[in-house]
Structure formats: structure tokens, C-alpha cells
């Protein structure tokens, strides 16, 4: 997952252009690291590293690690996260559905809530927990992973050397995630052209959504366990260029399994060749799966109503840009913390393969059942919010990158800065005088455009045979949705607003993560700059949003 958010003179000082999507995904890993707990907290070692990047630019970053985390807190945190996150991924799948509502009606009346009624409304499998899995679905998902590996091996790609390892060696990487994704989507486009919304891929995803979550959770657990056990075969100075992650061999089994013991686990598969497991999971099955889920939700909406709402199109467009931005910028992962510092364990495996595709796509899944028509003004308003956030994000990062690359650049030569005893410079005007993390603000504003198209979310399903309405009139004055082949009414009723717990979860979650990350960045900078950082904070008072935080 993606790079650390840049900070002038602090963590990390990339001169390459980092994508918003790469930044956003890395926040997932940084946040859950801390609850394991993060080895950034009470770090035993802080090291400033630098190297020459792919384009000849100098890249610097802080390598921070804790070799012996506190045993009790670490074991408990890693265990709780590993058990709780899969449950959290199942929750919206059952509590927000097309059978009874979003949220299911019984949750609106807690006093009358019973387990039997909740299971009935949530669509709990008749054969119990065994119904969460399927050998058929498992086979198809494994085939998807295999096809991804085949595309990586067969399609041409950019071959580059990775960052220098502690041994002095460099690993070789082949990048073609963008062309691989385009190939898959072209196949899906042909299938959709021939079969419409009944194309087998789209119906398979919708009909087996819960089982897809289960299979990918299982793969994450398997990969984490496999690479953990295999890491004990790593020997110092071996010719395979294998190394242990500095923060992943604490001696605590649960923590090391969670955080990742081996830095860059690789395997060799007949015909396919060498596969870097971490780099493969980073931007391939989960990232593309994210887009495929959104497209399956669009197809389902079309089947229900005979049309596609502008709201679901807008969300899918935003999220597809997010994904393809990351895929196009694939070589940038070589300078991210995930590749240079973190081992590959359950944290990264689960985040890449489960959390990102299934949690980030919740809004489109909601709209598949309860389409919202935004109209021209609503659409333009949400696009404006997205562009405004991106302008802040990109302008702030461009300003910093230009200053680091060429301080005499006319576009940033007027900016004020302060020198530190370590020799670094800290910007005190422009975007970086506005706040100490203006890029975080821009990224959070963009996050709103993912949820706003769902409106004041929440719906209840009333089964019946309503009159057919054209797409533009899907929602009437009473908040009732009907149309197409739908043999039921979907109305908001008492559920209005309660669905926002699910559709706006991403905004809240991302805000907490960004604030948490900002706090960790502050700690790292205080360690690095000492009294200079205190002086810097007097010049730039606000952390993210002036006047508020």
C-alpha cells in the first residue's frame, strides 16, 4: 500500500510525484501499526536514509523501528485487530442489504431486537457459518489470482531495480499492473457487450459477495502464515537477497506474524517465474477487485431499475481514477514504507486483499439498491469538492517537491523557510505555512466526494409490486424507490440517516487515521529536530486546518 504523506524536511522527502491513492492506502497500514502497537511509538532506532531514485533524483526518508515491542500490549493489539477487522468487513454485508434494508429494520428498534429476527433480516446463511464459504467461489477466486500472476509474467513491463537493501543488494521488479488491469477490464467489457448486466462476472460478484469476503480473508491469513513460517529460512548474506524486516522479528509470535517478519518474501512458480508476494498484493488483486466490485454494483442497479443513476457513476468514476492513478504510478511503491521498511504479514495482506476493495466500495454497493439522482447541480457540486481537495493536495505536494528539487524555481523562490541544525529546511510560508500538513486536509476533502453521492443514507425494503417509474424519478417525494423489474418498494422511512453509519464510514475512518498519522509525524519530527521543531511550531501553529486543529 502507498507512501507516507510528505512533510517538508521530515518524513519522507520524496522528489517524485506521489499519487493521492498511494498516500491514502498507506494510512491504513500506519494506523493499524500503532495499535499493534506501532513501532514508530517509543522507537528504539531512527535512521535517515537516502538513495538515488528511478529518475536520478535523490530520495530521503526516515527509517524508524522498534526491535523489542512491549510484549503484552503488542500481543493483545495484534490479536484484537486480526480478529476484529474481518468481522467489521462482514458487518455491512449483512446489516445493509437488498432484502430488508440499510440498516436492517430490527436495529432501529433495539428493545424488540432478537437474534432470530436479526439473522432473518440480515440474510444469515441457512447452514450457518458454513454458508459464509464456498468451494466453488474459492476456486474462482484462486483462478483470478492465478490469472493476475499470468498477466504479470506474460505482459511486457518496466523492469527496475528496487531500493538498496541493508546488505547492499537490490531486488528487481517488473511493473505492468496498469496494462494487466486494462486487459481484465477489456475482457469484462466484451462480456458486458454480449450479455449486458447478466454477464457472469457481475452476477457472480453480487450473488457471492459474502463468500468473496471469506475467501479473500482466508487468502490473507494463509499468506501471512506462509511467509511467517518461511521467514525462518532467511540466512544472513544469502545469495537470494532475503532479509528480515527491522521491526518484524521481535520474538513475539503474534506481533511478528501480524506486522511481517520477512521484508520482501518471494517465491518461484513454474512457468510464471519469481513473484514478489508483497509487491504483487500491493496493487494487483485487491486494487483491480475494487473497480470490479463497483462495476458489478452498477450492473445490479441496471438489472433492478433498467437504468443507471448519476450518483453511482460519479462514485465509480472517482474510485476508478483513484485505482488507475495508483496503477500508473506503480514504480513509486519502491520508495514507500511498505516496500522499504515493513515486512509482509497479516496487516498488509488483509489491507491489500480485503479492507481496501470491500470497505472502500460500500457506497457503490448501497447505491446499487437505493439509487440517488443528483441532477446537474448536485453532480457539479460534488465534482467541485473533489477538485478542490485535489487542488490542495497536489498544490501542497508540488510546492514541497519543487522547493526540494530546486529552491530557486521562480514558482517557489519567494517562499520563506527556516534552517535547522540538522541542515534541513522547513517551509514556513505558502501551503506549508498555512498548516503543517496541508496535504492531509486536501486528501480528507476528497474523501467526502466518495460519500456525498449517497445523500442522507438509509432505506427499508417493502415487498410488493409498485408501478414502474423512469430512472430520473426513482425517488419520489416520500423517499420511495421503484422501477424496472423491481417487485418491491425501497423507501427511506425511519431508516433515513442511519445508513450514513455505513456510507460515511470512510470519511470518519479516514479523518481518524489522518489525525493519528499526523500525531506520529509530529513525534518523529520532534525527535529529529528537537528545539528547531518547537521554533517551527511557533511559526506554523496549526497542524491541519487553521483555526480548528
VENNORLIN-V197583 format. One record per residue. N is the residue number from 1. PSI is psi in radians with two decimals (* if undefined). Layout:
# VENNORLIN-V197583
n=N psi=PSI
n=N psi=PSI
This chain:
# VENNORLIN-V197583
n=1 psi=2.99
n=2 psi=3.02
n=3 psi=2.82
n=4 psi=2.48
n=5 psi=2.32
n=6 psi=2.62
n=7 psi=2.23
n=8 psi=2.09
n=9 psi=0.08
n=10 psi=-2.35
n=11 psi=2.55
n=12 psi=2.95
n=13 psi=1.03
n=14 psi=2.51
n=15 psi=-0.08
n=16 psi=2.81
n=17 psi=1.97
n=18 psi=2.42
n=19 psi=2.68
n=20 psi=-0.65
n=21 psi=-0.67
n=22 psi=-0.70
n=23 psi=-0.80
n=24 psi=-0.71
n=25 psi=-0.58
n=26 psi=-0.40
n=27 psi=-0.58
n=28 psi=-0.89
n=29 psi=-0.67
n=30 psi=-0.63
n=31 psi=-0.85
n=32 psi=-0.34
n=33 psi=-0.70
n=34 psi=-0.50
n=35 psi=0.01
n=36 psi=-0.26
n=37 psi=3.05
n=38 psi=2.41
n=39 psi=0.05
n=40 psi=-0.42
n=41 psi=2.35
n=42 psi=0.78
n=43 psi=2.49
n=44 psi=-0.50
n=45 psi=2.41
n=46 psi=2.15
n=47 psi=2.30
n=48 psi=2.21
n=49 psi=2.74
n=50 psi=2.74
n=51 psi=3.01
n=52 psi=2.24
n=53 psi=-3.03
n=54 psi=-0.56
n=55 psi=0.27
n=56 psi=0.08
n=57 psi=2.76
n=58 psi=2.29
n=59 psi=2.25
n=60 psi=2.64
n=61 psi=2.89
n=62 psi=2.29
n=63 psi=1.98
n=64 psi=2.31
n=65 psi=2.81
n=66 psi=2.07
n=67 psi=-0.40
n=68 psi=1.42
n=69 psi=2.77
n=70 psi=2.15
n=71 psi=-0.97
n=72 psi=-0.86
n=73 psi=-0.70
n=74 psi=-0.85
n=75 psi=-0.78
n=76 psi=-0.80
n=77 psi=-0.81
n=78 psi=-0.70
n=79 psi=-0.80
n=80 psi=-0.78
n=81 psi=-0.79
n=82 psi=-0.52
n=83 psi=-0.63
n=84 psi=-0.67
n=85 psi=-0.74
n=86 psi=-0.69
n=87 psi=-0.70
n=88 psi=-0.55
n=89 psi=-0.55
n=90 psi=-0.59
n=91 psi=-0.95
n=92 psi=-0.44
n=93 psi=-0.63
n=94 psi=-0.66
n=95 psi=-0.14
n=96 psi=1.74
n=97 psi=3.07
n=98 psi=0.00
n=99 psi=-0.75
n=100 psi=-0.59
n=101 psi=-3.09
n=102 psi=1.75
n=103 psi=2.97
n=104 psi=2.51
n=105 psi=-0.67
n=106 psi=-0.42
n=107 psi=-0.27
n=108 psi=-0.24
n=109 psi=1.32
n=110 psi=-0.57
n=111 psi=-0.53
n=112 psi=0.14
n=113 psi=2.27
n=114 psi=2.68
n=115 psi=-0.70
n=116 psi=-0.80
n=117 psi=-0.70
n=118 psi=-0.78
n=119 psi=-0.64
n=120 psi=-0.81
n=121 psi=-0.56
n=122 psi=-0.19
n=123 psi=0.61
n=124 psi=2.37
n=125 psi=2.47
n=126 psi=-0.54
n=127 psi=0.38
n=128 psi=-2.57
n=129 psi=-0.43
n=130 psi=-0.45
n=131 psi=-0.17
n=132 psi=-0.31
n=133 psi=2.84
n=134 psi=2.26
n=135 psi=-0.62
n=136 psi=-0.83
n=137 psi=-0.70
n=138 psi=-0.77
n=139 psi=-0.75
n=140 psi=-0.66
n=141 psi=-0.73
n=142 psi=-0.61
n=143 psi=-0.66
n=144 psi=-0.77
n=145 psi=-0.74
n=146 psi=-0.74
n=147 psi=-0.66
n=148 psi=-0.70
n=149 psi=-0.70
n=150 psi=-0.76
n=151 psi=-0.71
n=152 psi=-0.69
n=153 psi=-0.67
n=154 psi=-0.64
n=155 psi=2.57
n=156 psi=2.67
n=157 psi=3.00
n=158 psi=2.13
n=159 psi=2.11
n=160 psi=2.83
n=161 psi=2.40
n=162 psi=-3.02
n=163 psi=2.78
n=164 psi=2.24
n=165 psi=2.99
n=166 psi=-0.48
n=167 psi=-0.17
n=168 psi=-0.21
n=169 psi=2.94
n=170 psi=2.46
n=171 psi=2.66
n=172 psi=2.39
n=173 psi=2.50
n=174 psi=2.17
n=175 psi=2.04
n=176 psi=0.54
n=177 psi=-0.61
n=178 psi=-0.89
n=179 psi=-0.55
n=180 psi=-0.78
n=181 psi=-0.72
n=182 psi=-0.68
n=183 psi=-0.81
n=184 psi=-0.76
n=185 psi=-0.54
n=186 psi=-0.71
n=187 psi=-0.76
n=188 psi=-0.63
n=189 psi=-0.73
n=190 psi=-0.78
n=191 psi=-0.70
n=192 psi=-0.65
n=193 psi=-0.66
n=194 psi=-0.65
n=195 psi=-0.09
n=196 psi=-2.60
n=197 psi=-0.18
n=198 psi=0.13
n=199 psi=2.34
n=200 psi=-0.59
n=201 psi=-0.77
n=202 psi=-0.74
n=203 psi=-0.62
n=204 psi=-0.77
n=205 psi=-0.81
n=206 psi=-0.77
n=207 psi=-0.37
n=208 psi=0.55
n=209 psi=-0.85
n=210 psi=-0.73
n=211 psi=-0.56
n=212 psi=-0.70
n=213 psi=-0.80
n=214 psi=-0.82
n=215 psi=-0.78
n=216 psi=-0.58
n=217 psi=-0.75
n=218 psi=-0.72
n=219 psi=-0.70
n=220 psi=-0.78
n=221 psi=-0.74
n=222 psi=-0.85
n=223 psi=-0.73
n=224 psi=-0.72
n=225 psi=-0.74
n=226 psi=-0.88
n=227 psi=-0.51
n=228 psi=-0.87
n=229 psi=-0.69
n=230 psi=-0.42
n=231 psi=-0.35
n=232 psi=-0.11
n=233 psi=-0.01
n=234 psi=2.26
n=235 psi=2.46
n=236 psi=2.35
n=237 psi=0.26
n=238 psi=2.70
n=239 psi=-0.10
n=240 psi=0.00
n=241 psi=0.63
n=242 psi=2.41
n=243 psi=2.71
n=244 psi=2.57
n=245 psi=2.44
n=246 psi=-0.60
n=247 psi=0.17
n=248 psi=0.11
n=249 psi=1.18
n=250 psi=-0.29
n=251 psi=-0.17
n=252 psi=1.94
n=253 psi=-0.85
n=254 psi=-0.80
n=255 psi=-0.82
n=256 psi=-0.65
n=257 psi=-0.69
n=258 psi=-0.87
n=259 psi=-0.46
n=260 psi=2.07
n=261 psi=-0.74
n=262 psi=2.44
n=263 psi=-0.93
n=264 psi=1.26
n=265 psi=2.31
n=266 psi=2.61
n=267 psi=2.78
n=268 psi=2.16
n=269 psi=2.28
n=270 psi=2.43
n=271 psi=-0.84
n=272 psi=-0.69
n=273 psi=-2.70
n=274 psi=2.33
n=275 psi=2.15
n=276 psi=1.88
n=277 psi=-0.75
n=278 psi=-0.82
n=279 psi=-0.62
n=280 psi=-0.83
n=281 psi=-0.47
n=282 psi=-0.84
n=283 psi=0.23
n=284 psi=-1.47
n=285 psi=-0.81
n=286 psi=-0.78
n=287 psi=-0.85
n=288 psi=-0.63
n=289 psi=-0.59
n=290 psi=-0.83
n=291 psi=-0.73
n=292 psi=-0.66
n=293 psi=-0.83
n=294 psi=-0.76
n=295 psi=-0.62
n=296 psi=-0.62
n=297 psi=-0.64
n=298 psi=-0.79
n=299 psi=-0.68
n=300 psi=-0.69
n=301 psi=-0.70
n=302 psi=-0.67
n=303 psi=-0.66
n=304 psi=-0.72
n=305 psi=-0.09
n=306 psi=0.28
n=307 psi=3.09
n=308 psi=2.26
n=309 psi=2.66
n=310 psi=-0.48
n=311 psi=-0.78
n=312 psi=-0.55
n=313 psi=-0.74
n=314 psi=-0.82
n=315 psi=-0.78
n=316 psi=-0.65
n=317 psi=-0.86
n=318 psi=-0.80
n=319 psi=-0.53
n=320 psi=-0.68
n=321 psi=-0.73
n=322 psi=-0.84
n=323 psi=-0.86
n=324 psi=-0.41
n=325 psi=-0.77
n=326 psi=-0.72
n=327 psi=-0.70
n=328 psi=-0.59
n=329 psi=0.38
n=330 psi=-0.74
n=331 psi=-0.36
n=332 psi=-0.31
n=333 psi=-0.32
n=334 psi=-0.40
n=335 psi=0.21
n=336 psi=2.79
n=337 psi=-0.63
n=338 psi=-0.68
n=339 psi=-0.76
n=340 psi=-0.46
n=341 psi=-0.83
n=342 psi=2.50
n=343 psi=3.04
n=344 psi=1.97
n=345 psi=-2.78
n=346 psi=-0.61
n=347 psi=-0.92
n=348 psi=-0.70
n=349 psi=-0.82
n=350 psi=-0.74
n=351 psi=-0.74
n=352 psi=-0.72
n=353 psi=-0.36
n=354 psi=-1.03
n=355 psi=-0.90
n=356 psi=-0.98
n=357 psi=-0.69
n=358 psi=-0.52
n=359 psi=-0.71
n=360 psi=-0.34
n=361 psi=0.20
n=362 psi=-0.61
n=363 psi=-0.75
n=364 psi=-0.62
n=365 psi=-0.70
n=366 psi=-0.81
n=367 psi=-0.35
n=368 psi=-0.52
n=369 psi=-0.63
n=370 psi=1.40
n=371 psi=2.42
n=372 psi=2.24
n=373 psi=1.99
n=374 psi=-0.60
n=375 psi=3.04
n=376 psi=-0.77
n=377 psi=-0.76
n=378 psi=-0.73
n=379 psi=-0.83
n=380 psi=-0.64
n=381 psi=-0.76
n=382 psi=-0.67
n=383 psi=-0.68
n=384 psi=-0.69
n=385 psi=-0.77
n=386 psi=-0.83
n=387 psi=-0.64
n=388 psi=-0.79
n=389 psi=-0.73
n=390 psi=-0.65
n=391 psi=-0.78
n=392 psi=-0.84
n=393 psi=-0.91
n=394 psi=-0.67
n=395 psi=-0.75
n=396 psi=-0.80
n=397 psi=-0.69
n=398 psi=-0.73
n=399 psi=-0.81
n=400 psi=-0.78
n=401 psi=-0.72
n=402 psi=-0.68
n=403 psi=-0.68
n=404 psi=-0.60
n=405 psi=-0.80
n=406 psi=1.60
n=407 psi=-0.30
n=408 psi=0.03
n=409 psi=2.19
n=410 psi=-0.47
n=411 psi=-0.35
n=412 psi=0.06
n=413 psi=-0.40
n=414 psi=-0.18
n=415 psi=2.53
n=416 psi=2.66
n=417 psi=2.91
n=418 psi=2.50
n=419 psi=2.55
n=420 psi=2.84
n=421 psi=-0.44
n=422 psi=-0.12
n=423 psi=-0.15
n=424 psi=2.90
n=425 psi=2.51
n=426 psi=2.13
n=427 psi=2.40
n=428 psi=0.19
n=429 psi=-3.14
n=430 psi=-2.65
n=431 psi=-0.65
n=432 psi=0.01
n=433 psi=-0.34
n=434 psi=-0.80
n=435 psi=2.97
n=436 psi=-0.22
n=437 psi=1.08
n=438 psi=-0.50
n=439 psi=-0.55
n=440 psi=-0.71
n=441 psi=-0.82
n=442 psi=-0.72
n=443 psi=-0.64
n=444 psi=-0.64
n=445 psi=-0.71
n=446 psi=-0.61
n=447 psi=-0.54
n=448 psi=-0.57
n=449 psi=-0.24
n=450 psi=-0.47
n=451 psi=-0.56
n=452 psi=-0.58
n=453 psi=-0.21
n=454 psi=-0.12
n=455 psi=-2.61
n=456 psi=1.55
n=457 psi=2.77
n=458 psi=2.39
n=459 psi=2.76
n=460 psi=2.54
n=461 psi=2.14
n=462 psi=2.02
n=463 psi=2.40
n=464 psi=-2.74
n=465 psi=1.33
n=466 psi=2.91
n=467 psi=2.63
n=468 psi=2.32
n=469 psi=2.57
n=470 psi=2.79
n=471 psi=-0.76
n=472 psi=-0.34
n=473 psi=0.47
n=474 psi=-0.70
n=475 psi=2.05
n=476 psi=-3.01
n=477 psi=-0.38
n=478 psi=0.19
n=479 psi=0.59
n=480 psi=2.32
n=481 psi=2.35
n=482 psi=2.87
n=483 psi=3.01
n=484 psi=-2.35
n=485 psi=0.14
n=486 psi=2.15
n=487 psi=0.78
n=488 psi=2.87
n=489 psi=2.42
n=490 psi=1.87
n=491 psi=2.74
n=492 psi=-0.91
n=493 psi=-2.39
n=494 psi=-0.23
n=495 psi=-0.19
n=496 psi=2.18
n=497 psi=-0.58
n=498 psi=-0.43
n=499 psi=-0.26
n=500 psi=-0.38
n=501 psi=-0.58
n=502 psi=-0.86
n=503 psi=-0.39
n=504 psi=0.18
n=505 psi=-0.70
n=506 psi=-0.71
n=507 psi=-0.81
n=508 psi=-0.82
n=509 psi=-0.77
n=510 psi=-0.62
n=511 psi=-0.79
n=512 psi=-0.73
n=513 psi=-0.75
n=514 psi=-0.73
n=515 psi=-0.74
n=516 psi=-0.73
n=517 psi=-0.70
n=518 psi=-0.68
n=519 psi=-0.68
n=520 psi=-0.65
n=521 psi=-0.72
n=522 psi=-0.76
n=523 psi=-0.76
n=524 psi=-0.70
n=525 psi=-0.62
n=526 psi=-0.68
n=527 psi=-0.66
n=528 psi=-0.76
n=529 psi=-0.32
n=530 psi=-2.20
n=531 psi=-0.52
n=532 psi=-0.60
n=533 psi=-0.64
n=534 psi=-0.68
n=535 psi=-0.69
n=536 psi=-0.70
n=537 psi=-0.45
n=538 psi=-0.56
n=539 psi=-0.68
n=540 psi=1.62
n=541 psi=-0.68
n=542 psi=2.49
n=543 psi=-0.92
n=544 psi=-0.99
n=545 psi=1.95
n=546 psi=2.37
n=547 psi=-0.25
n=548 psi=-0.88
n=549 psi=*
